[in-house]
Amino acid sequence: MPRVVFTSNLQRHVSCPACDATGETVSAVLEEVFEREPQIRGYVLDEQGELRKHVFVFVDGQRARLSHPVRDTSEIYVLQALTGG
């Protein structure tokens, strides 16, 4: 089962512990996570259901889109890029 990990900067704003979820794509896996923890959705996806501008997803160390396929052994990292000066 794919493992989903949210970086600590997202965890400061909303409870999003690392978890396992099923699915064949990043989108499907995240949907299962959102069903369990609905407050995460707004931090990750915009109103059109796309990744927010400063949110990035990596699957097994490679940057991925929502349509990216995942394996049962995949590790999915969701992070929010930090900006500022």
FIDOMAR-12774 format. One record per residue: residue in one letter; chain; z, y, x of N, C-alpha, C, CB in turn. Coordinates in nm, 4 decimals. Each point is the difference from the previous one (the first is absolute). Glycine has a CB too. Layout:
REM FIDOMAR-12774
<res = A	chain = A	nc3 = Z	nc2 = Y	nc1 = X	cac3 = Z	cac2 = Y	cac1 = X	cc3 = Z	cc2 = Y	cc1 = X	cbc3 = Z	cbc2 = Y	cbc1 = X>
...
REM end
This chain:
REM FIDOMAR-12774
<res = M	chain = A	nc3 = 0.0000	nc2 = -0.1173	nc1 = 0.0850	cac3 = 0.0000	cac2 = 0.1173	cac1 = -0.0850	cc3 = 0.0000	cc2 = 0.1238	cc1 = 0.0897	cbc3 = 0.1226	cbc2 = -0.1241	cbc1 = -0.1865>
<res = P	chain = A	nc3 = -0.2122	nc2 = 0.2208	nc1 = 0.1618	cac3 = -0.0030	cac2 = 0.1211	cac1 = 0.0819	cc3 = 0.1339	cc2 = 0.0739	cc1 = -0.0014	cbc3 = -0.2443	cbc2 = 0.0190	cbc1 = -0.0472>
<res = R	chain = A	nc3 = 0.2792	nc2 = 0.0393	nc1 = 0.1594	cac3 = 0.1231	cac2 = 0.0781	cac1 = 0.0160	cc3 = -0.0376	cc2 = 0.1473	cc1 = -0.0005	cbc3 = 0.1139	cbc2 = -0.1857	cbc1 = 0.1327>
<res = V	chain = A	nc3 = -0.0439	nc2 = 0.2657	nc1 = -0.2135	cac3 = -0.0257	cac2 = 0.1438	cac1 = -0.0097	cc3 = 0.1197	cc2 = 0.0740	cc1 = 0.0582	cbc3 = -0.1461	cbc2 = -0.0304	cbc1 = -0.2066>
<res = V	chain = A	nc3 = 0.1159	nc2 = 0.1216	nc1 = 0.2991	cac3 = 0.1045	cac2 = 0.0786	cac1 = 0.0656	cc3 = -0.0341	cc2 = 0.1477	cc1 = -0.0165	cbc3 = 0.0478	cbc2 = -0.1858	cbc1 = 0.1681>
<res = F	chain = A	nc3 = 0.0482	nc2 = 0.2621	nc1 = -0.2158	cac3 = -0.0151	cac2 = 0.1449	cac1 = -0.0140	cc3 = 0.0773	cc2 = 0.0667	cc1 = 0.1131	cbc3 = -0.0267	cbc2 = -0.0167	cbc1 = -0.2534>
<res = T	chain = A	nc3 = -0.0351	nc2 = 0.1154	nc1 = 0.3166	cac3 = 0.0662	cac2 = 0.0653	cac1 = 0.1138	cc3 = 0.1217	cc2 = 0.0801	cc1 = -0.0459	cbc3 = -0.2204	cbc2 = 0.0120	cbc1 = 0.1199>
<res = S	chain = A	nc3 = 0.3065	nc2 = 0.0160	nc1 = -0.0243	cac3 = 0.1272	cac2 = 0.0658	cac1 = -0.0309	cc3 = -0.0179	cc2 = 0.1383	cc1 = -0.0611	cbc3 = 0.1013	cbc2 = -0.1273	cbc1 = 0.1859>
<res = N	chain = A	nc3 = -0.2096	nc2 = 0.1988	nc1 = -0.1519	cac3 = -0.0161	cac2 = 0.1336	cac1 = -0.0588	cc3 = -0.0257	cc2 = -0.0084	cc1 = -0.1501	cbc3 = -0.0892	cbc2 = 0.0836	cbc1 = 0.2187>
<res = L	chain = A	nc3 = 0.0276	nc2 = -0.1895	nc1 = -0.2677	cac3 = -0.0126	cac2 = -0.0191	cac1 = -0.1454	cc3 = 0.1335	cc2 = -0.0435	cc1 = -0.0602	cbc3 = -0.2428	cbc2 = -0.0615	cbc1 = 0.0282>
<res = Q	chain = A	nc3 = 0.3165	nc2 = -0.0192	nc1 = 0.0449	cac3 = 0.1280	cac2 = -0.0496	cac1 = -0.0503	cc3 = 0.1030	cc2 = 0.1106	cc1 = -0.0165	cbc3 = -0.0488	cbc2 = -0.2163	cbc1 = 0.1092>
<res = R	chain = A	nc3 = 0.0286	nc2 = 0.3293	nc1 = -0.0410	cac3 = 0.0914	cac2 = 0.1138	cac1 = -0.0179	cc3 = -0.0120	cc2 = 0.0608	cc1 = -0.1391	cbc3 = -0.0154	cbc2 = 0.0463	cbc1 = 0.2446>
<res = H	chain = A	nc3 = -0.1024	nc2 = -0.0616	nc1 = -0.3069	cac3 = -0.0264	cac2 = 0.0636	cac1 = -0.1285	cc3 = 0.0170	cc2 = -0.0946	cc1 = -0.1185	cbc3 = -0.1560	cbc2 = 0.1508	cbc1 = 0.1179>
<res = V	chain = A	nc3 = 0.1341	nc2 = -0.2784	nc1 = -0.0952	cac3 = 0.0040	cac2 = -0.0962	cac1 = -0.1095	cc3 = 0.0365	cc2 = -0.1367	cc1 = 0.0554	cbc3 = -0.1725	cbc2 = 0.1314	cbc1 = -0.1304>
<res = S	chain = A	nc3 = 0.2440	nc2 = -0.2081	nc1 = 0.0518	cac3 = 0.0371	cac2 = -0.1347	cac1 = 0.0433	cc3 = -0.1244	cc2 = -0.0888	cc1 = 0.0036	cbc3 = 0.2323	cbc2 = 0.0282	cbc1 = -0.0977>
<res = C	chain = A	nc3 = -0.2662	nc2 = -0.0761	nc1 = 0.2162	cac3 = -0.1172	cac2 = -0.0862	cac1 = 0.0135	cc3 = 0.0235	cc2 = -0.1001	cc1 = 0.1134	cbc3 = -0.1518	cbc2 = 0.1845	cbc1 = -0.0869>
<res = P	chain = A	nc3 = 0.2396	nc2 = -0.2800	nc1 = 0.0611	cac3 = 0.0297	cac2 = -0.0991	cac1 = 0.1038	cc3 = -0.1208	cc2 = -0.0885	cc1 = 0.0278	cbc3 = 0.2405	cbc2 = 0.0022	cbc1 = -0.0690>
<res = A	chain = A	nc3 = -0.2459	nc2 = -0.0581	nc1 = 0.1879	cac3 = -0.1047	cac2 = -0.0964	cac1 = 0.0334	cc3 = 0.0098	cc2 = -0.1167	cc1 = -0.0979	cbc3 = 0.0033	cbc2 = 0.0673	cbc1 = 0.2465>
<res = C	chain = A	nc3 = -0.1186	nc2 = -0.1214	nc1 = -0.2838	cac3 = -0.0002	cac2 = -0.1093	cac1 = -0.0965	cc3 = -0.1266	cc2 = -0.0835	cc1 = 0.0145	cbc3 = 0.1388	cbc2 = 0.1377	cbc1 = -0.1578>
<res = D	chain = A	nc3 = -0.1381	nc2 = -0.2531	nc1 = 0.0953	cac3 = -0.1172	cac2 = -0.0859	cac1 = -0.0075	cc3 = -0.0616	cc2 = 0.0162	cc1 = -0.1381	cbc3 = 0.0980	cbc2 = -0.1654	cbc1 = 0.1666>
<res = A	chain = A	nc3 = -0.2310	nc2 = 0.1610	nc1 = -0.1728	cac3 = -0.0698	cac2 = 0.0119	cac1 = -0.1283	cc3 = -0.1318	cc2 = -0.0757	cc1 = 0.0094	cbc3 = 0.1074	cbc2 = 0.2257	cbc1 = -0.0473>
<res = T	chain = A	nc3 = -0.1559	nc2 = -0.2710	nc1 = -0.0656	cac3 = -0.1241	cac2 = -0.0761	cac1 = -0.0008	cc3 = -0.1187	cc2 = 0.0898	cc1 = -0.0322	cbc3 = 0.1271	cbc2 = -0.2041	cbc1 = -0.0684>
<res = G	chain = A	nc3 = -0.2441	nc2 = 0.1590	nc1 = 0.1095	cac3 = -0.1230	cac2 = 0.0716	cac1 = -0.0292	cc3 = -0.1042	cc2 = -0.0296	cc1 = 0.1054	cbc3 = 0.1296	cbc2 = 0.1795	cbc1 = -0.1143>
<res = E	chain = A	nc3 = -0.2549	nc2 = -0.1582	nc1 = 0.0775	cac3 = -0.1105	cac2 = -0.0266	cac1 = 0.0916	cc3 = -0.0513	cc2 = 0.1259	cc1 = 0.0686	cbc3 = -0.0614	cbc2 = -0.1923	cbc1 = -0.1426>
<res = T	chain = A	nc3 = 0.1032	nc2 = 0.3101	nc1 = 0.0930	cac3 = -0.0370	cac2 = 0.1274	cac1 = 0.0606	cc3 = 0.1251	cc2 = 0.0859	cc1 = 0.0153	cbc3 = -0.2329	cbc2 = -0.0125	cbc1 = -0.1006>
<res = V	chain = A	nc3 = 0.2206	nc2 = 0.1171	nc1 = 0.1806	cac3 = 0.1112	cac2 = 0.0933	cac1 = 0.0156	cc3 = 0.0400	cc2 = 0.0553	cc1 = -0.1366	cbc3 = -0.0778	cbc2 = 0.0598	cbc1 = 0.2333>
<res = S	chain = A	nc3 = -0.0208	nc2 = -0.0223	nc1 = -0.3133	cac3 = 0.0271	cac2 = 0.0558	cac1 = -0.1325	cc3 = 0.0803	cc2 = -0.0961	cc1 = -0.0871	cbc3 = -0.2109	cbc2 = 0.1315	cbc1 = 0.0175>
<res = A	chain = A	nc3 = 0.1715	nc2 = -0.2578	nc1 = -0.0205	cac3 = 0.0694	cac2 = -0.0994	cac1 = -0.0832	cc3 = 0.1432	cc2 = -0.0212	cc1 = 0.0475	cbc3 = -0.2190	cbc2 = -0.1124	cbc1 = -0.0462>
<res = V	chain = A	nc3 = 0.2371	nc2 = 0.1072	nc1 = 0.1768	cac3 = 0.1352	cac2 = -0.0176	cac1 = 0.0543	cc3 = 0.0865	cc2 = 0.1202	cc1 = -0.0353	cbc3 = -0.0908	cbc2 = -0.1400	cbc1 = 0.1887>
<res = L	chain = A	nc3 = 0.0368	nc2 = 0.2611	nc1 = -0.1692	cac3 = 0.0774	cac2 = 0.1196	cac1 = -0.0318	cc3 = 0.0312	cc2 = 0.0091	cc1 = -0.1492	cbc3 = -0.1066	cbc2 = 0.1155	cbc1 = 0.1942>
<res = E	chain = A	nc3 = 0.0151	nc2 = -0.1573	nc1 = -0.2795	cac3 = 0.0270	cac2 = 0.0024	cac1 = -0.1446	cc3 = 0.1222	cc2 = -0.0843	cc1 = -0.0340	cbc3 = -0.2445	cbc2 = 0.0336	cbc1 = -0.0446>
<res = E	chain = A	nc3 = 0.2578	nc2 = -0.1487	nc1 = 0.1090	cac3 = 0.1184	cac2 = -0.0827	cac1 = -0.0254	cc3 = 0.1265	cc2 = 0.0707	cc1 = 0.0471	cbc3 = -0.1400	cbc2 = -0.2072	cbc1 = 0.0228>
<res = V	chain = A	nc3 = 0.1312	nc2 = 0.2732	nc1 = 0.0916	cac3 = 0.1153	cac2 = 0.0760	cac1 = 0.0495	cc3 = 0.0335	cc2 = 0.1131	cc1 = -0.0971	cbc3 = -0.0617	cbc2 = -0.0563	cbc1 = 0.2389>
<res = F	chain = A	nc3 = -0.0396	nc2 = 0.1271	nc1 = -0.2885	cac3 = 0.0228	cac2 = 0.1106	cac1 = -0.0934	cc3 = 0.0609	cc2 = -0.0477	cc1 = -0.1311	cbc3 = -0.1914	cbc2 = 0.1206	cbc1 = 0.1033>
<res = E	chain = A	nc3 = 0.1584	nc2 = -0.2408	nc1 = -0.1460	cac3 = 0.0604	cac2 = -0.0549	cac1 = -0.1223	cc3 = 0.1504	cc2 = -0.0176	cc1 = 0.0179	cbc3 = -0.2157	cbc2 = -0.1174	cbc1 = -0.0552>
<res = R	chain = A	nc3 = 0.2565	nc2 = 0.0778	nc1 = 0.1742	cac3 = 0.1430	cac2 = -0.0196	cac1 = 0.0285	cc3 = 0.0710	cc2 = 0.1319	cc1 = 0.0271	cbc3 = -0.0533	cbc2 = -0.2252	cbc1 = 0.0925>
<res = E	chain = A	nc3 = -0.0170	nc2 = 0.3161	nc1 = -0.0233	cac3 = 0.0577	cac2 = 0.1282	cac1 = 0.0420	cc3 = -0.0953	cc2 = 0.1128	cc1 = -0.0402	cbc3 = 0.1219	cbc2 = -0.1109	cbc1 = 0.1950>
<res = P	chain = A	nc3 = -0.1272	nc2 = 0.1473	nc1 = -0.3238	cac3 = -0.1002	cac2 = 0.0956	cac1 = -0.0481	cc3 = 0.0080	cc2 = 0.1392	cc1 = 0.0636	cbc3 = 0.0052	cbc2 = -0.1252	cbc1 = -0.2111>
<res = Q	chain = A	nc3 = 0.1097	nc2 = 0.1644	nc1 = 0.2614	cac3 = 0.0145	cac2 = 0.1325	cac1 = 0.0587	cc3 = -0.0805	cc2 = 0.0152	cc1 = 0.1293	cbc3 = 0.2269	cbc2 = 0.0135	cbc1 = -0.1025>
<res = I	chain = A	nc3 = -0.2670	nc2 = -0.1230	nc1 = 0.1647	cac3 = -0.0770	cac2 = 0.0061	cac1 = 0.1248	cc3 = -0.1428	cc2 = 0.0476	cc1 = -0.0259	cbc3 = 0.1408	cbc2 = -0.1855	cbc1 = 0.0945>
<res = R	chain = A	nc3 = -0.1972	nc2 = 0.1482	nc1 = -0.2094	cac3 = -0.1408	cac2 = 0.0287	cac1 = -0.0302	cc3 = -0.0386	cc2 = 0.1456	cc1 = 0.0269	cbc3 = 0.0096	cbc2 = -0.1792	cbc1 = -0.1715>
<res = G	chain = A	nc3 = 0.0676	nc2 = 0.2727	nc1 = 0.1221	cac3 = -0.0320	cac2 = 0.1417	cac1 = 0.0142	cc3 = 0.0009	cc2 = 0.0513	cc1 = 0.1432	cbc3 = 0.0943	cbc2 = 0.0281	cbc1 = -0.2228>
<res = Y	chain = A	nc3 = -0.0218	nc2 = -0.0948	nc1 = 0.3101	cac3 = 0.0012	cac2 = 0.0392	cac1 = 0.1403	cc3 = -0.1190	cc2 = -0.0570	cc1 = 0.0759	cbc3 = 0.2479	cbc2 = 0.0123	cbc1 = -0.0105>
<res = V	chain = A	nc3 = -0.3052	nc2 = -0.1220	nc1 = -0.0402	cac3 = -0.1080	cac2 = -0.0688	cac1 = 0.0700	cc3 = -0.1372	cc2 = 0.0341	cc1 = -0.0586	cbc3 = 0.1596	cbc2 = -0.1844	cbc1 = 0.0536>
<res = L	chain = A	nc3 = -0.1696	nc2 = 0.1876	nc1 = -0.1868	cac3 = -0.1290	cac2 = 0.0224	cac1 = -0.0661	cc3 = -0.0049	cc2 = 0.1357	cc1 = -0.0692	cbc3 = -0.0225	cbc2 = -0.2465	cbc1 = -0.0324>
<res = D	chain = A	nc3 = -0.0976	nc2 = 0.3044	nc1 = 0.0267	cac3 = -0.0187	cac2 = 0.1254	cac1 = -0.0727	cc3 = -0.0306	cc2 = -0.0292	cc1 = -0.1472	cbc3 = -0.0835	cbc2 = 0.1131	cbc1 = 0.2111>
<res = E	chain = A	nc3 = 0.0486	nc2 = -0.0098	nc1 = -0.2860	cac3 = -0.0241	cac2 = -0.0138	cac1 = -0.1441	cc3 = -0.1231	cc2 = -0.0846	cc1 = -0.0319	cbc3 = 0.1075	cbc2 = 0.2215	cbc1 = -0.0308>
<res = Q	chain = A	nc3 = -0.1982	nc2 = -0.2377	nc1 = 0.1267	cac3 = -0.1204	cac2 = -0.0816	cac1 = -0.0206	cc3 = 0.0195	cc2 = -0.1436	cc1 = 0.0490	cbc3 = -0.1391	cbc2 = 0.2070	cbc1 = 0.0227>
<res = G	chain = A	nc3 = 0.2593	nc2 = -0.2407	nc1 = 0.0220	cac3 = 0.0278	cac2 = -0.1347	cac1 = 0.0471	cc3 = -0.0464	cc2 = -0.0267	cc1 = 0.1417	cbc3 = -0.0166	cbc2 = -0.0710	cbc1 = -0.2324>
<res = E	chain = A	nc3 = -0.0129	nc2 = 0.1771	nc1 = 0.3071	cac3 = -0.0418	cac2 = -0.0132	cac1 = 0.1401	cc3 = 0.1191	cc2 = 0.0325	cc1 = 0.0907	cbc3 = -0.2407	cbc2 = 0.0617	cbc1 = -0.0590>
<res = L	chain = A	nc3 = 0.2331	nc2 = -0.1058	nc1 = 0.1836	cac3 = 0.1052	cac2 = 0.0343	cac1 = 0.0945	cc3 = 0.0092	cc2 = 0.1511	cc1 = 0.0137	cbc3 = -0.0349	cbc2 = -0.2165	cbc1 = 0.1234>
<res = R	chain = A	nc3 = 0.1551	nc2 = 0.2673	nc1 = -0.1208	cac3 = 0.0186	cac2 = 0.1439	cac1 = 0.0210	cc3 = -0.0570	cc2 = 0.0396	cc1 = 0.1356	cbc3 = 0.2072	cbc2 = -0.0009	cbc1 = -0.1450>
<res = K	chain = A	nc3 = -0.2381	nc2 = 0.1271	nc1 = 0.1588	cac3 = -0.0686	cac2 = 0.0529	cac1 = 0.1186	cc3 = 0.0703	cc2 = -0.0379	cc1 = 0.1305	cbc3 = -0.0809	cbc2 = 0.1891	cbc1 = -0.1401>
<res = H	chain = A	nc3 = 0.2118	nc2 = -0.1860	nc1 = 0.1433	cac3 = 0.0742	cac2 = -0.0247	cac1 = 0.1229	cc3 = 0.0679	cc2 = -0.1367	cc1 = 0.0024	cbc3 = 0.0352	cbc2 = 0.2442	cbc1 = 0.0167>
<res = V	chain = A	nc3 = -0.0823	nc2 = -0.3375	nc1 = -0.0998	cac3 = 0.0533	cac2 = -0.1362	cac1 = 0.0004	cc3 = -0.1048	cc2 = -0.0925	cc1 = 0.0608	cbc3 = 0.1437	cbc2 = 0.0460	cbc1 = -0.2054>
<res = F	chain = A	nc3 = -0.0985	nc2 = -0.1293	nc1 = 0.2966	cac3 = -0.0880	cac2 = -0.0945	cac1 = 0.0664	cc3 = 0.0560	cc2 = -0.1403	cc1 = -0.0140	cbc3 = -0.0742	cbc2 = 0.1768	cbc1 = 0.1622>
<res = V	chain = A	nc3 = -0.0164	nc2 = -0.2736	nc1 = -0.1680	cac3 = 0.0383	cac2 = -0.1403	cac1 = -0.0110	cc3 = -0.0622	cc2 = -0.0746	cc1 = 0.1171	cbc3 = 0.0171	cbc2 = 0.0132	cbc1 = -0.2541>
<res = F	chain = A	nc3 = 0.0634	nc2 = -0.0978	nc1 = 0.3150	cac3 = -0.0474	cac2 = -0.0862	cac1 = 0.1074	cc3 = 0.0253	cc2 = -0.1453	cc1 = -0.0393	cbc3 = 0.0449	cbc2 = 0.1800	cbc1 = 0.1744>
<res = V	chain = A	nc3 = -0.1446	nc2 = -0.2633	nc1 = -0.1556	cac3 = 0.0121	cac2 = -0.1433	cac1 = -0.0264	cc3 = -0.0202	cc2 = -0.0720	cc1 = 0.1319	cbc3 = -0.0832	cbc2 = 0.0233	cbc1 = -0.2400>
<res = D	chain = A	nc3 = 0.1849	nc2 = -0.0965	nc1 = 0.2801	cac3 = -0.0063	cac2 = -0.0742	cac1 = 0.1259	cc3 = -0.0445	cc2 = 0.0882	cc1 = 0.1158	cbc3 = -0.0499	cbc2 = -0.2064	cbc1 = -0.1293>
<res = G	chain = A	nc3 = 0.1025	nc2 = 0.3300	nc1 = 0.1316	cac3 = -0.0255	cac2 = 0.0915	cac1 = 0.1101	cc3 = -0.1270	cc2 = 0.0817	cc1 = -0.0087	cbc3 = 0.1241	cbc2 = -0.1568	cbc1 = 0.1316>
<res = Q	chain = A	nc3 = -0.2026	nc2 = 0.1407	nc1 = -0.2391	cac3 = -0.1245	cac2 = 0.0754	cac1 = -0.0144	cc3 = 0.0067	cc2 = 0.0873	cc1 = -0.1246	cbc3 = -0.1284	cbc2 = -0.1827	cbc1 = 0.1174>
<res = R	chain = A	nc3 = 0.0821	nc2 = 0.3067	nc1 = -0.1050	cac3 = -0.0014	cac2 = 0.0907	cac1 = -0.1150	cc3 = -0.0850	cc2 = -0.0604	cc1 = -0.1108	cbc3 = 0.0312	cbc2 = 0.2007	cbc1 = 0.1507>
<res = A	chain = A	nc3 = 0.0174	nc2 = -0.1897	nc1 = -0.2748	cac3 = -0.0658	cac2 = -0.0668	cac1 = -0.1121	cc3 = -0.0078	cc2 = 0.0911	cc1 = -0.1213	cbc3 = 0.0815	cbc2 = -0.2196	cbc1 = 0.0853>
<res = R	chain = A	nc3 = -0.1734	nc2 = 0.1842	nc1 = -0.1739	cac3 = -0.0137	cac2 = 0.0665	cac1 = -0.1297	cc3 = 0.0652	cc2 = -0.0880	cc1 = -0.1058	cbc3 = -0.2157	cbc2 = 0.1157	cbc1 = 0.0710>
<res = L	chain = A	nc3 = 0.2250	nc2 = -0.0638	nc1 = -0.1931	cac3 = 0.0597	cac2 = -0.0784	cac1 = -0.1084	cc3 = -0.0777	cc2 = -0.1277	cc1 = -0.0281	cbc3 = 0.0859	cbc2 = 0.2112	cbc1 = -0.0982>
<res = S	chain = A	nc3 = -0.2158	nc2 = -0.2110	nc1 = 0.1224	cac3 = -0.0832	cac2 = -0.1173	cac1 = -0.0281	cc3 = 0.0033	cc2 = -0.1045	cc1 = 0.1117	cbc3 = -0.1459	cbc2 = 0.1480	cbc1 = -0.1351>
<res = H	chain = A	nc3 = 0.2167	nc2 = -0.1195	nc1 = 0.2429	cac3 = 0.0040	cac2 = -0.0902	cac1 = 0.1156	cc3 = 0.0633	cc2 = -0.1341	cc1 = -0.0385	cbc3 = 0.0152	cbc2 = 0.1988	cbc1 = 0.1551>
<res = P	chain = A	nc3 = -0.0793	nc2 = -0.3105	nc1 = -0.1190	cac3 = 0.0582	cac2 = -0.1311	cac1 = -0.0313	cc3 = 0.1220	cc2 = -0.0275	cc1 = 0.0881	cbc3 = -0.2273	cbc2 = -0.0843	cbc1 = -0.0697>
<res = V	chain = A	nc3 = 0.3205	nc2 = 0.0079	nc1 = 0.0149	cac3 = 0.1188	cac2 = -0.0405	cac1 = 0.0753	cc3 = 0.0149	cc2 = -0.1511	cc1 = -0.0068	cbc3 = 0.1124	cbc2 = 0.2210	cbc1 = -0.0478>
<res = R	chain = A	nc3 = -0.0439	nc2 = -0.2747	nc1 = 0.1478	cac3 = 0.0304	cac2 = -0.1432	cac1 = 0.0042	cc3 = 0.1458	cc2 = -0.0201	cc1 = -0.0372	cbc3 = -0.1759	cbc2 = -0.0403	cbc1 = 0.1778>
<res = D	chain = A	nc3 = 0.2129	nc2 = -0.0845	nc1 = -0.2001	cac3 = 0.1400	cac2 = -0.0307	cac1 = -0.0309	cc3 = 0.0945	cc2 = 0.0397	cc1 = 0.1129	cbc3 = -0.0792	cbc2 = -0.1877	cbc1 = -0.1422>
<res = T	chain = A	nc3 = 0.0276	nc2 = 0.1924	nc1 = 0.2643	cac3 = 0.0832	cac2 = 0.0318	cac1 = 0.1157	cc3 = -0.0121	cc2 = 0.1464	cc1 = 0.0439	cbc3 = -0.0246	cbc2 = -0.2370	cbc1 = 0.0713>
<res = S	chain = A	nc3 = -0.0476	nc2 = 0.3185	nc1 = -0.1475	cac3 = -0.0229	cac2 = 0.1392	cac1 = 0.0386	cc3 = 0.1273	cc2 = 0.0826	cc1 = -0.0046	cbc3 = -0.2315	cbc2 = -0.0201	cbc1 = -0.0854>
<res = E	chain = A	nc3 = 0.2369	nc2 = 0.1187	nc1 = 0.1748	cac3 = 0.1051	cac2 = 0.1009	cac1 = -0.0017	cc3 = -0.0660	cc2 = 0.1326	cc1 = -0.0359	cbc3 = 0.1414	cbc2 = -0.1243	cbc1 = 0.1743>
<res = I	chain = A	nc3 = -0.0932	nc2 = 0.1867	nc1 = -0.2800	cac3 = -0.0555	cac2 = 0.1251	cac1 = -0.0505	cc3 = 0.1026	cc2 = 0.1102	cc1 = 0.0245	cbc3 = -0.1393	cbc2 = -0.1209	cbc1 = -0.1768>
<res = Y	chain = A	nc3 = 0.0987	nc2 = 0.2224	nc1 = 0.2528	cac3 = 0.0873	cac2 = 0.1135	cac1 = 0.0272	cc3 = -0.0531	cc2 = 0.1222	cc1 = -0.0731	cbc3 = 0.0637	cbc2 = -0.0951	cbc1 = 0.2256>
<res = V	chain = A	nc3 = 0.0238	nc2 = 0.1609	nc1 = -0.2995	cac3 = -0.0351	cac2 = 0.1217	cac1 = -0.0728	cc3 = 0.0760	cc2 = 0.1141	cc1 = 0.0660	cbc3 = -0.0419	cbc2 = -0.1253	cbc1 = -0.2204>
<res = L	chain = A	nc3 = -0.0328	nc2 = 0.2252	nc1 = 0.2665	cac3 = 0.0667	cac2 = 0.1117	cac1 = 0.0661	cc3 = -0.0546	cc2 = 0.1321	cc1 = -0.0489	cbc3 = 0.0394	cbc2 = -0.1420	cbc1 = 0.1998>
<res = Q	chain = A	nc3 = 0.0427	nc2 = 0.2429	nc1 = -0.1858	cac3 = -0.0371	cac2 = 0.1355	cac1 = -0.0377	cc3 = -0.0100	cc2 = 0.0804	cc1 = 0.1272	cbc3 = 0.1123	cbc2 = -0.0171	cbc1 = -0.2270>
<res = A	chain = A	nc3 = -0.2312	nc2 = 0.0720	nc1 = 0.2528	cac3 = -0.0173	cac2 = 0.0819	cac1 = 0.1201	cc3 = 0.0852	cc2 = 0.1250	cc1 = -0.0113	cbc3 = -0.2339	cbc2 = -0.0876	cbc1 = 0.0323>
<res = L	chain = A	nc3 = 0.2936	nc2 = 0.1251	nc1 = 0.0779	cac3 = 0.0830	cac2 = 0.1200	cac1 = 0.0036	cc3 = -0.0816	cc2 = 0.1136	cc1 = 0.0594	cbc3 = 0.2120	cbc2 = -0.1374	cbc1 = 0.0224>
<res = T	chain = A	nc3 = -0.2024	nc2 = 0.2537	nc1 = -0.0852	cac3 = -0.0707	cac2 = 0.1164	cac1 = 0.0506	cc3 = 0.1005	cc2 = 0.1146	cc1 = 0.0165	cbc3 = -0.2174	cbc2 = -0.0740	cbc1 = -0.1121>
<res = G	chain = A	nc3 = 0.1749	nc2 = 0.1741	nc1 = 0.1776	cac3 = 0.0866	cac2 = 0.1162	cac1 = 0.0186	cc3 = -0.0004	cc2 = 0.0437	cc1 = 0.1443	cbc3 = 0.1429	cbc2 = -0.0742	cbc1 = -0.1895>
<res = G	chain = A	nc3 = -0.0661	nc2 = 0.1719	nc1 = 0.2164	cac3 = 0.0000	cac2 = 0.0512	cac1 = 0.1368	cc3 = 0.1319	cc2 = 0.0535	cc1 = 0.0406	cbc3 = -0.2337	cbc2 = 0.0519	cbc1 = -0.0241>
REM end
